[in-house]
Amino acid sequence: MFTSEFYFYLILTVLTLDFLLENLAKLLNLSRLKLPLPEEFQDIHSEESYRISQEYSREKTKLSLLSSFILFPLQILFIVMGGFQWVDQLARSFGFQETATGLIFFGVLYLIMKLISLPFSIYSVFVIEEKYGFNRTSWKTFVIDEIKGIVLTLFLGGLTLTIVIWFFGTFGPNAWLPVWFIIIVIALVMIFLYPILFAPLFNKFSPLSDGELKTAIEKLSDQLQFKRQGLFTMDGSKRSTKTNAYFTGFGRFRRIVLFDTLIEKHPIQELLAVLAHEIGHYKMKHVVYSMLKSFVIMGFWLWLFSKFLYNQPLFEAFQMKQISVYASLVFFSFLMSPISTLLGILLNWISRRNEFSADRFAAMHTNAVDMIAALKRLSKDNLSNLTPHPLLVWLDYDHPPVLERIKALKQLQ
């Protein structure tokens, strides 16, 4: 049995190492922004446009560093000064039973974090994104988005936490298996509901209108034996000029979504290559495998959490006077941070491999030249960092750097 002092210093060490690793990667990434324009992009980037993209990446990275260097000391101070005990006392002062008290506990923590991080979000959207011509978000839209996001997080997070707290509070460590099953069911329901219920809360989705693009997409879908359940455009231009496309949902709720900005800036052949990439993910079952991996990891976390339930020294490390299921969740997440980092690195590596596979699929069924042109234009229009540091890629990138994707596609040619 470990002592409270052991847990206290272990958690401080874990949080500090995580902070140092993430920010080392960001600082190293800043040094890469001095590299010259890669040869592969000399046909689409001018020296001036490339300089602007480097400045954009530099400002975004500096803001991330600033927020990290402010939030980390506040987090440590909160732990050392017994902040969790204060929040717990506040939650218990309402006199509710444990599940409701736990929801208040998490709600207060979430709102504290939201308030602290809000100025950085505002600066990112209305200063940096505005400066580089991306922002189209009005203050009204921003405020409404924030309110919707908070309400949705509290609702969905509250539903999951209610199940976890009640089951573990009622059945103890043995609750991990039924909780796992219920969370899987909820996640599957949410996957089906997201395209028709949640996504429309933030954006307008319209069926792709008849025309040359729709005809070409239908022809490609038939060629790839891809059953179309929905082909939509999204009003991404409402918030930003950045371009994107994605695939969502299953069964009759399956949708391919193209940003209106993507359609506006890319010729049809490039759009078909991007679409083939998304279909490739579906054909190779990347989405299904990713979902299964997340379910397995969730089961592992719940089982491991059951071993740390009601750990008295762990609670003493945070100056907590009363043991609870809900606070155990928070302290367990701190303790398992290194495992979370390692799992994140592994999952990002798998995701990057999947992106290469989807690129190959697109090149085989459309044209490698069109896929390369689409990637170049996407990178230029979004001011992407063309030369990220390998450590940052290793830690945070779920997509390979664009230069690696282009080189892989050129090998196929």
Order of alpha helices (4+ residues) and beta strands (2+ residues): alpha-alpha-alpha-alpha-alpha-alpha-beta-alpha-beta-beta-beta-alpha-alpha-alpha-alpha-alpha-alpha-alpha-alpha-alpha
